[in-house]
Amino acid sequence: MTTQHAQSPKWSMVVDADRCTGCQACVVACQAENNVPLNTDDIFKQKRAIEWIRIERYWEGEYPNIKARFLPVLCQHCENAPCEPVCPVYATYHNDQGMNVQIYNRCIGTRYCANNCPYNVRFFNFWEPVWPESLRNQLNPDVTVRSRGIMEKCSFCIQRIRAGTRRVKKEGRALADGDVVPACAQACPTDALVFGNMHDAGSRVRKMSEDKRHYRLLERSGTDPNVIYLKRVDPTATEGAGHE
C-alpha cells in the first residue's frame, strides 16, 4: 500500500467505462449510505426522482448489431465549478481537498446551482423525505437527513473520508491508498469506480488518470472536473484505433 505526501490529499475518482455493466449497484449503495430519499412511483412520474449517481444508457449501432453503453454520472467536483459563484448564501464551495462541498443547513433552496450545473447532478428536495417503518433503522447515523427545500448532491461520501482520516491519525500513520472508499466504489462488482488521492503518485487513481484512454465530461466547458473517465475499449476497431 502506498502512502500520501505530507500535503493535503486531493480526492478524485476514475470511472472505467469499459468495466461498467450498468448493474446500478453503485446507485443503490449511494442511496443507502447517504440517506437519499426513496423514489416512489408518484415522484418518478413527476420527474422529481433523486439519485446522487445515475447510469446513463445509450445505444450504438443498427439492429441487430446494436450495443448498449453505460456511463455512471455523479457530481464532477469541478475545480472551476459553475455552481459555486451563483449561490447567494455560499452554501456550496470548493475545499482544499478537491471536493465541491454542500452545506445543507445554509442552503435556502434558490436552485441557482442546479440551473448552472451542466451535468445535471444537483437535486432539489420537493418533499420531506419519509421512509417506511421497516426501513427507518437502515438510515446512516453519520449522514444528516436533508429536509424539504434544499439542494443535495454527491459528496464523495465525505463522512467516510472524515472517519478514515481520524482512524489513521489515531493509529499514528499516514493515509494509505485504499483507506477511504466511497459507497459506490465499494459496491461496484467490476471495480469500474476507483477513488483515491491524486497527490499520491503511487495510488491507483493517479495511475489510472494517466491512462491514454482518459477524458473528462464536457471538458471544453472549462469546469476542470476531478472525476476522470476512461474510454470503452472496442475490440472490433482496427489496430491503432482501439478506443471509442
C-alpha positions as CSV (number, residue, x, y, z in Angstrom):
1,M,0.0,0.0,0.0
2,T,1.3,3.4,-0.9
3,T,1.1,6.4,1.4
4,Q,0.4,10.0,0.6
5,H,2.7,13.0,0.9
6,A,2.6,15.5,3.8
7,Q,0.4,17.8,1.8
8,S,-3.4,17.7,2.0
9,P,-5.0,15.0,-0.2
10,K,-6.8,15.8,-3.4
11,W,-9.6,13.3,-3.7
12,S,-10.5,12.2,-7.2
13,M,-12.4,9.3,-8.9
14,V,-11.7,7.4,-12.1
15,V,-14.6,5.8,-13.9
16,D,-13.6,3.0,-16.3
17,A,-16.5,2.9,-18.8
18,D,-15.0,-0.4,-20.2
19,R,-15.8,-2.1,-16.9
20,C,-19.3,-0.7,-16.2
21,T,-22.1,-3.2,-16.9
22,G,-24.9,-0.9,-15.9
23,C,-25.9,-3.0,-12.9
24,Q,-26.7,0.1,-10.8
25,A,-25.2,-1.4,-7.6
26,C,-23.5,2.0,-7.1
27,V,-26.8,3.8,-7.3
28,V,-28.4,1.5,-4.6
29,A,-25.2,1.7,-2.4
30,C,-25.2,5.5,-2.6
31,Q,-28.9,5.7,-1.7
32,A,-28.4,3.5,1.4
33,E,-25.2,5.2,2.5
34,N,-26.3,8.8,2.2
35,N,-29.9,8.6,3.2
36,V,-31.1,9.5,-0.2
37,P,-35.0,9.8,-0.3
38,L,-36.9,6.9,-1.8
39,N,-38.1,7.4,-5.3
40,T,-41.8,6.3,-5.3
41,D,-43.9,6.0,-8.4
42,D,-45.5,9.3,-7.9
43,I,-42.2,11.1,-7.5
44,F,-40.7,9.4,-10.5
45,K,-43.7,10.2,-12.7
46,Q,-43.4,13.8,-11.8
47,K,-39.7,13.7,-12.8
48,R,-38.6,14.6,-9.3
49,A,-36.5,11.5,-8.7
50,I,-33.3,12.0,-6.7
51,E,-30.2,10.0,-7.5
52,W,-26.7,11.3,-6.5
53,I,-25.2,8.9,-9.1
54,R,-27.0,7.7,-12.2
55,I,-26.2,5.3,-15.0
56,E,-26.6,6.9,-18.4
57,R,-27.6,4.3,-21.0
58,Y,-27.3,4.8,-24.7
59,W,-27.2,2.7,-27.8
60,E,-24.7,2.3,-30.6
61,G,-25.1,0.6,-34.0
62,E,-28.0,-0.6,-36.0
63,Y,-30.2,-3.6,-35.3
64,P,-29.4,-6.5,-35.0
65,N,-25.8,-5.3,-34.3
66,I,-26.7,-2.9,-31.6
67,K,-24.7,-2.4,-28.4
68,A,-25.7,-0.9,-25.0
69,R,-23.3,1.5,-23.5
70,F,-23.3,2.6,-19.8
71,L,-21.8,5.7,-18.2
72,P,-22.0,6.5,-14.4
73,V,-22.5,10.2,-13.8
74,L,-22.1,11.9,-10.5
75,C,-21.1,15.3,-9.2
76,Q,-17.8,16.1,-11.1
77,H,-16.4,18.1,-8.2
78,C,-15.1,20.7,-10.6
79,E,-12.1,22.8,-9.8
80,N,-13.9,25.7,-11.7
81,A,-17.4,24.8,-10.6
82,P,-20.1,26.9,-12.2
83,C,-22.5,26.1,-9.3
84,E,-20.4,27.9,-6.7
85,P,-20.4,31.6,-7.8
86,V,-24.1,31.8,-8.2
87,C,-25.0,30.7,-4.7
88,P,-26.2,33.8,-2.8
89,V,-25.5,32.3,0.7
90,Y,-22.2,30.4,-0.1
91,A,-23.8,27.1,0.6
92,T,-21.6,25.4,-1.9
93,Y,-17.8,25.9,-2.2
94,H,-14.6,24.1,-3.2
95,N,-12.4,22.9,-0.4
96,D,-8.6,22.3,-0.4
97,Q,-9.1,18.6,-1.0
98,G,-10.6,18.7,-4.4
99,M,-14.3,18.4,-3.4
100,N,-17.3,20.6,-4.1
101,V,-18.9,20.8,-0.6
102,Q,-22.6,21.4,0.1
103,I,-23.5,23.0,3.4
104,Y,-27.1,21.8,3.9
105,N,-28.1,23.9,6.9
106,R,-27.0,27.0,5.0
107,C,-28.9,26.3,1.7
108,I,-32.1,28.3,1.1
109,G,-33.1,26.4,-2.0
110,T,-32.7,29.0,-4.7
111,R,-31.7,26.3,-7.1
112,Y,-29.3,28.6,-8.9
113,C,-26.6,26.0,-8.5
114,A,-28.7,23.4,-10.3
115,N,-29.5,25.7,-13.1
116,N,-25.8,26.5,-13.6
117,C,-24.6,22.9,-13.4
118,P,-24.0,21.4,-16.9
119,Y,-24.0,17.8,-15.6
120,N,-27.5,17.8,-14.0
121,V,-26.2,16.2,-10.8
122,R,-27.8,18.5,-8.2
123,F,-31.3,17.8,-6.8
124,F,-33.9,19.8,-5.0
125,N,-35.9,18.3,-2.2
126,F,-39.5,18.9,-3.2
127,W,-40.9,16.8,-0.3
128,E,-40.0,16.0,3.2
129,P,-38.3,12.6,3.0
130,V,-40.3,9.7,4.5
131,W,-39.2,6.1,4.9
132,P,-41.4,3.1,5.7
133,E,-41.2,1.9,9.3
134,S,-39.4,-1.2,8.2
135,L,-36.6,0.9,6.6
136,R,-36.1,3.5,9.3
137,N,-33.4,1.5,11.1
138,Q,-31.3,1.4,8.0
139,L,-30.7,5.1,7.9
140,N,-27.0,6.1,8.3
141,P,-26.5,8.0,11.6
142,D,-23.3,9.6,10.2
143,V,-25.3,11.4,7.5
144,T,-27.9,14.1,8.0
145,V,-31.4,13.6,6.6
146,R,-31.9,16.6,4.4
147,S,-35.2,18.4,4.9
148,R,-37.6,19.8,2.2
149,G,-36.5,22.8,0.3
150,I,-32.7,22.4,-0.1
151,M,-30.3,21.2,-2.7
152,E,-28.3,18.0,-2.3
153,K,-25.7,16.0,-4.3
154,C,-22.8,13.6,-4.2
155,S,-20.2,14.4,-1.6
156,F,-17.7,11.6,-2.4
157,C,-19.1,10.1,0.9
158,I,-17.3,12.8,2.9
159,Q,-18.4,11.1,6.1
160,R,-16.2,8.1,5.1
161,I,-13.3,10.5,4.3
162,R,-13.5,12.1,7.7
163,A,-13.8,8.8,9.5
164,G,-10.8,7.3,7.6
165,T,-8.7,10.4,8.3
166,R,-9.5,10.2,12.0
167,R,-8.8,6.5,12.1
168,V,-5.3,6.7,10.6
169,K,-4.5,9.6,12.8
170,K,-5.4,7.6,15.8
171,E,-3.3,4.8,14.5
172,G,-0.4,7.2,14.1
173,R,0.3,6.5,10.5
174,A,-0.1,8.2,7.1
175,L,-3.2,7.8,5.0
176,A,-2.7,4.9,2.6
177,D,-4.3,4.2,-0.8
178,G,-7.5,2.3,-0.2
179,D,-8.1,3.6,3.4
180,V,-11.0,5.6,2.1
181,V,-13.6,4.1,-0.3
182,P,-17.0,5.7,-1.1
183,A,-20.1,3.5,-1.1
184,C,-20.4,3.5,-4.9
185,A,-16.8,2.3,-5.4
186,Q,-17.1,-0.3,-2.7
187,A,-20.3,-1.8,-4.1
188,C,-19.1,-1.9,-7.8
189,P,-18.7,-5.6,-8.7
190,T,-16.5,-4.9,-11.7
191,D,-14.2,-2.3,-10.0
192,A,-15.3,0.3,-12.5
193,L,-15.1,3.1,-9.9
194,V,-11.7,3.9,-8.3
195,F,-11.3,6.5,-5.7
196,G,-8.2,7.9,-4.2
197,N,-5.7,10.7,-3.5
198,M,-4.4,12.3,-6.7
199,H,-1.4,13.8,-4.8
200,D,-0.2,10.2,-4.1
201,A,1.9,9.3,-7.1
202,G,1.6,5.6,-6.3
203,S,-2.2,5.5,-5.9
204,R,-4.4,3.6,-8.3
205,V,-6.5,6.7,-9.2
206,R,-3.3,8.6,-10.1
207,K,-2.0,5.8,-12.3
208,M,-5.4,5.3,-14.0
209,S,-5.8,9.0,-14.6
210,E,-2.6,8.9,-16.8
211,D,-4.1,6.1,-19.0
212,K,-4.2,7.1,-22.7
213,R,-8.0,6.4,-22.6
214,H,-8.7,9.2,-20.1
215,Y,-11.1,12.1,-20.7
216,R,-13.5,14.4,-18.8
217,L,-17.2,15.1,-19.4
218,L,-17.8,18.3,-21.2
219,E,-14.1,19.1,-21.0
220,R,-14.4,22.1,-23.3
221,S,-16.7,23.9,-20.9
222,G,-13.7,24.6,-18.7
223,T,-15.1,23.2,-15.5
224,D,-12.0,21.1,-14.8
225,P,-13.7,18.1,-13.1
226,N,-12.0,15.9,-10.6
227,V,-13.8,12.9,-12.0
228,I,-11.9,11.2,-14.8
229,Y,-13.4,8.7,-17.3
230,L,-11.6,6.0,-19.3
231,K,-13.0,5.3,-22.8
232,R,-14.5,2.0,-23.5
233,V,-12.3,-0.4,-25.5
234,D,-13.7,-1.5,-28.8
235,P,-12.2,-4.9,-29.7
236,T,-13.7,-4.7,-33.2
237,A,-11.8,-1.5,-34.0
238,T,-8.7,-1.6,-36.2
239,E,-5.3,-1.7,-34.7
240,G,-4.1,1.7,-33.6
241,A,-7.7,3.0,-33.1
242,G,-8.8,0.6,-30.5
243,H,-10.6,3.0,-28.2
244,E,-14.0,4.6,-28.7
